[in-house]
Every structure is written in C-alpha cells, then in structure tokens.
Amino acid sequence: MEPESENGRPLSWPAIIAVAVGVMFLSAAGSFLVARMWRGKTVQPIAFNHRKHVRENKIECSVCHEFYETQTFSGLPAIDTCATCHTEAIGKSAEEQKVVKLVKDNGQVEWHSLFRQPPHIFYSHRRHVMKAKLKCERCHGDIADTVAPPVRVVKLRMNDCIACHEARGVATDCTTCHR
C-alpha cells in the first residue's frame, strides 16, 4: 500500500523523496546550529571566583599563574597553591568545599585552558607582560571581576594582535609570531 497525503491521495515517490530529503536537511541544519552554539564550551572543575580572590582579597595574578612573568605560558594553579588558604573552609561556598576536599585528599584540579592559540603561533606571556608591560586585561578582558570562569574558549584573532602591535609600533612581519 502506498503512503497517502492528508487529503487521502497516494503520495508519489518523488514527493516521498522530497520529504525525506527535507527532513534530512532540517536535521543536519539543526545539528550544525547546535554544534556552533556549543563549540568551545568549557566547564571548569571549580567555578573559581576571580573577584573574591583578586579584587576583594588582593591576591596577585602571579600567585596562581606563577609563570606568566618568566615563561611563555602563564600556568594554572596546583592544589598546593589553593592549600595555602583552603585546608579548612573559610566560607560556605560549595565550590570552596570542593577545593577543601581536594586539599585533604591530595587531589589535583584538572583545569581546562580557555585561552588557546594554534600550534603555529608563538606567544610569550613573559614578553607581553614584562617587556611590553601589558596588563592581563588587555587580552583576558575583565577576568578579575568575574565570579565564575568563562565557559567559552577565547580566541584572539590575528587582527587583534596586529592592531595592538601597530598601535604600539611593534613589528608585524610574519616571523614575529608565526613559526
């Protein structure tokens, strides 16, 4: 028996194929849009409150990101850094409870990098922070005022870097940044 349309007439094979192709197209388009919407979403194991630590408690960036002044990378804090203050709970935050438990269990926080560059790009935190005297906010925005980590990976585009280099009179030839 052939499939019928709403008015009771049989559907032709071209109509059936057109409907199937339409459904596949809509399904693929929906999947594409969902993937685009969620691409780069990163959830940290601890919802770190930068505002509490940096603004309210006046902890310097170098306490947790200990390598940004001396290396090409900034580094992410080990649990030993957190243990300086969090061997016992200071407040009532569920996130702090996670940290205290990790400290007591000698665990580690598996942080996920949010700021990435492709492997063919050379970037040095030391060069930008110490030599160029750029503040963290220049590339990382108002991260010190956030109460939870961003969930999207931040990608600096080449035009962002070139604009900054040009504004400061720094070389923009390809080999400055590209390997």
N, C-alpha and C positions, 0 to 999 in steps of 0.2 A: 504494500500500500504506500502511495506517495504522500509526503507531508503536505498538509493543507495550510493555506493562508487564513487570516482572520475571517475572510468572507466565505470560506468553505471551498474555494477553488484550489486545485493542486498547485503546489509551487514547482516551478521549473528548476532544472538542475543549475542553470546559470544564476537564478535567484538564490538558491541554497548556497552556492559557492560564494556569491557576493556577500551574503550574510556572514558566512564563516570567515571570509577574509576581513570583513568589517570588525567582527568580534576579535580576531587575532590582532588587527591593527590597534584597536582600542586597548586591548590587554597589554600590548607591547608599549604603547604610548604611556599608559598608566604606570607600568613598571619603570620606564625611563624617568618619568617625573618623580616617582618615589625615590629612585636611586639618586637623582640630582638633589633632591631635598635633603637626604640623609648623608650624602657624601661628605666625608671629612668630620663626621660627628664623633667626638671622643669623650668618653666619660672617665674621669679620674677616680681612682680607688678611694681618695679622700677629697671631699669638697673643701679644699683649702681656702680659708678666708684671708686674702691678702690685706684687706682693710684693717682687720683686727691686729695682724702682726706688724704690718709696715706703718700704717698711719697711727693707730692707737698705741701700740707698744714700741714704736720707733726702732724696729729691728731692721738693720741694713740689708739690702739685697744680697750682699756678699756672704751673709751668714748661711743662707740656704743655697744660693747659687755661687758657690765658693770659687769657681774657676773663671768667671767672666772677666776678671781683671788680669789674668795671667795666661789664659789659654784661648784657643779658637772657639771653644764651646763654653757654655755657662755652667753646666752641671745642674743636677736636680738633687734635692736633699735626701740623704740617707736617714734611716730611722734614728741613728745616733745623734743627729742634729736635733731632731724632734725631742729626743730623750733629755736634752739639756733642761727643758721646762716641763715635759709631759710624762714624767714617771708616775705621777698621780694626776687625777683630773683637777683642773683649775676651775672649770665651769661645768655646765650641764649639757653641752653640745653632744649630739650623737656622733658627729664626726670626730670630736676630740676623744670620745670613748674608743673609737676605732684605733686612734693613734696610741692611746694608753695601752690597749690590748696588744698592739704590735710591739710596743716597747717591752712589755712584760714577757711576751712570747719570743723575744729576739727575732721578730719577723722583719720583713723589709717592705717598703711601699713600692709598688710597681707603677711608677709614674709613666704616663704616656706623653711623648713630646707633642707639643701643639704648634711649634714654630719650626717648619721644615723648609729646607732648600733642596733642589735636585742635586744629585751627586757631582754633577759637572760644575757646580758653583762653589767657589771658595769664599767663605765668610769667616771672619775672625772677630769674636766679641772683644778680645783684648785690643785689637787695632781700632775698633769703632768706639769703645768706651774710654780707653786710656789715652790713645793718641788723638782721636778726633773729638774726645770729650763729649760724646753724645750721651744723653740721659736715656735710661731704659724706655721711657715713654715714647721716644722718637719712633721706635719700631714696634713696641709692645703696647702702645696706647695707654689707657688709664688702668692698667692691670693692678696697680697698688690700691685702687679704690674698689676693687671687686670683692664681693663676699663669697663668691664661688668661682671655680675655674671656668674659663670659656669652654664651650663644647665643640666649637669648630676649629679646625686646623687653620692657622693663619698663614697665608702665602703672600710673601712680599713679591710683587711683580717687578720685572726688570725696570719698567718705567718709574717705579717708586724709588729704586736705588739710583737710577740715572738722574732723576730730578734732584735728589739730595746731593749727589756728587756735584752736579752742575751748580747748585746753589752755594756750595762750599768751595768751589774751584778745585775739585779733586778730579783726577784722571777718570775718563770714561771709556778708555780703549778696552777692547775685548779681554785682553790678558790680565787686566786688573782684577777681574772677578771670575772669569771662566778658565777652567783647567784645560 
